[in-house]
Amino acid sequence: MTAKVLIRSAGFSYGNKVVWRDINLRVKQGETICLLGPNGCGKTTLLNCIHGDLTPQSGEIQIDGRDVQKMTIIERARNMGYVFQEHSAPFPYSSLEVVRMGRSPHLGIFQVPSEQDTELAGDIMEEMGIGHLADKRYTMLSGGERQLVLIARTLCQEPEMILFDEPTSHLDFKNQTLILRTISRLAGRGLTIIMTSHFPNHAWLLSSRVAMMGQNGIIAEGPAERVMTEENLSETYGLRVKVFQVVDGDTTINFCTPEA
């Protein structure tokens, strides 16, 4: 079966500064993978290359067997959604209007959103439990509410895959949990999810595959329970990390913390 995303021997540099080299990664349709690593290791750069906004200096990145750089912007937008780490709206649009903007890849140059587009946006907001925010100005929302609206906007594109760049950054514990549960539900619907995170415990919560990134590339890749070892985590983050396991009835909970 053709991989949804195939990265082969990819390398990227900013001028003379190598960000990462020789990255190889295969993501199947419907799979969730979390890119873990410290600041500056190139996680966001890799997402931007997958999305086609940046071009690797070496190797290639394919989406459904096609070189992403040979896909048009519209083709990429219909295939992939991208939820950025931060977003600010220049005008005080209503939340429903922001969500409806996700229909842009399906509209002609001079075409305006139809009644059906508005209904779809409203239905998605209701499904996500944020229908009550429809008439509220996006600029007046909390950080967690904004992220949920952005996810709803991305779903309005009807993509097969969503890229999340640090989706829980700057959010409190409750909103982090809400966003992660939303991502888990989307994965359960068969969407391909690629997510970056500073927080290794999030990978366990999502029961995902993990690619652990350090300086220059991927340190380890595979199921979370296999690759998220004390040794790999310590190498990834540059400090000693302890992994713990708690059994609560039929549930096993894994988590890690820096060694005291």
N, C-alpha and C positions, 0 to 999 in steps of 0.2 A: 504494500500500500504506500502511495506517495505521502511523504511527510508534509504536514501543514507548514512547518518551518524547517528549513535545512540550512545550516551554517557550516561552510567547509573552509578550513584553513584561513579564516578571516583575521585580518590585522588592521589596526587603526592607530593613527598618530596625529597629533596636533603639532605641525612643524616637525621639529626634531625630537619631540617628546612622545615616546611610545606609550599609548594607553593600554593596549593589550595586543597580543600576537597569537596566531595559530589557534583560534577558537573554533572548536567543532561542536555542534549541538544539533540535535534532532528532536523536534517536538511534534507529536502526533495530534491529529484532529481530536478534540475533546479532552486533551490533557491539560493539567495545571502544573506550571513549573514556576518556582520562586528563585529569583536571582539574588543571592545573599552576598554581602561584602561591605567593607568600610567605605567611607567617603573617599572619592577620588580614584576608585578602582575601575571605573568605566561602565557601571551598570546602566546609567541613563544613556550614555553614548551607544551602548549596544542596542538598547530599545530604539533609539533614533535611527540606527542602521537597519534594524528589522523593519521599521516603519517606512524606510526609504528616504528619510530626511537628510541622512548623512550617507556617504559612500565609503566603504572600507578601502584602504589602499591596496590590500591583497585579499585573495580568496573571493568567495561569493556567498550571497544570501538569497535563498529561493523561498517563495511563497507558493504553495501548491505546484511545485515543479517549475515555476517561472522566476527568472531573475527579477527581484523586486525593483531594481533600477530601470527595468524595461516596462514596468507597469505605469499607467497613467495615474495622475493624482486621484481621479474619480474611481478608477479600479481599486486603488489602495484603500480609499475611503469606504468603498462598499464591502471590502474584505476585512478591514481592520479598524477597530476603534482604539482611541488612545486617550486615557484619562491621565492628565498631567498632575504633577505634584501640587502645583498652585495655579490658580486661574483668577483673573479679575475681569469683570465685565465693564467696558468703558461707558455703557449706558445702563440706566436702571430698568432693564427688561424684567418682565415677570418671569417667574420660574418656568411656567408653561412655555413661554416664548423661547427661553433658553433651551429647553428640552426639544422643542419643535425644530430648532436649528439643526438637529441631527438628521433631518430629512434632506439637507442641502445636496448630498451626493446623488439623490434620486430626482432632483429637479433640473429643468432646463435653465439656460442662462437668464431668460426673462420670466421664468415661471415662478409663481408665488405658492406658498404652501396651501394645499387644499383643505377642505373641511375634514376629509379623511385623514390627512396628515395631523391635523389638530386633535382629532379623536384618538389617533394612535398614540400621540404624545401624552394625552390625558390618561389613556388606559395604562400606559407603562408606569406613569407616576402613581396611579392607584395600586397597581400590582406591587410596586415597591414600598407602598405604605406612606407615600409623600404627597398624596393627592391634595391634602389640606394646604400644601405650599404653592399650589398652582398660581394663585393670584398675588402671592407675596413677591416683592421685589428681590431679585437675586442678590443685590448689593446689601440687603438687610438680613441675609441668612447667616447662621452660625457656620463655622468651618465644617462640621459634620454634615449639616444640611446641604451645603454647597457641593460637597463630594458626592452625596446621593443624587443631587440634581445633575451633576456632570455624568455620573454613571447612567442615569436615565436618558440623557441626551445621546450618549454613546449607543445605548440600546436602540434608540430611535433610528440609528443608521442601519440597523439590522445586519450587523457584521457577523462573521463566523468566528472572529478572534478579537480579544480585547487585551491591550497592553496597559498595565497599571504601573505608573512610576511613583513609588513611595505613597500609596493611597492613604496611609494612616498618619502621615507626617503632621505634626502640630495638633493632633486630635487628642482629646482626653480618653481615658480608659473605656468609658461607655461607647463613645463614637468609634473608637478603634474596633471594638467588638462588633458594632453594628455594620461597619464597612466590611469586615472580614466575613461576617455571616452572609452579607449580600453577595460577595465574591464567590463564596462556597455554593450558594444557591445557583448562581450563573453557571458555575462549573458543572453542577448537577443537571443543568439543562443541555449540556453537550457543547457549550462554547469552549474554545481553546483560550486558556488564560496564561499570560506571561506577566509576572509581577516582580518588581524590584522591592527590596526591603532592607532596612538596617537591622531589623529585629528577627533573629533566628527563630525565636519561639513562634512567630507567625507561620513559618513553614510547617511546623508540627500541627498547628491548629487547622491548617488547610489540607493536611494529609497529602501533600504534593511531592512531586519530584523537586529536587534542589540542584542548582548549579552554584557552587561556592566560588566566588571570584576574589582573587588577591591581586597583588601587583603583577601586571603583564598578562593575566589570563585566568583560566578556570583551574582551581585547585582540585576539586572533586565534583562529581556529578552523578546523580542517581536518586533512588528513593530516600526520603528524609531519614527514615529510621536506620538506613545503612551508612549513609555518608556523613551524617551530622554527629561525628564522634568528637571527643574532647581534643584529639590530636588535630583533626581538620579544622575545627572551630578556632583552636588556638593559633594555628597557622594563618587562617583567614583574617582574624582580627588583631593579631600581633600581641596577644596577652593570653595568660593561662585561663582556660574556661573549663568549668565543671558541668557535667551533664547529670541530671537526676531523673529518676523514674518513680512515679507514684501510681500504685494500683488502687483503684476505688471501685470495688465490685467487679464488674465485667469491663470496666474502662481503665486503660493504661494511659497515663499522662506523662509526656516527656517535656522537660524544660531545661534551660541552661542558664548559668549566671557566671560572671567573672569570679575567679578564685580570690578569696579574701587575702 
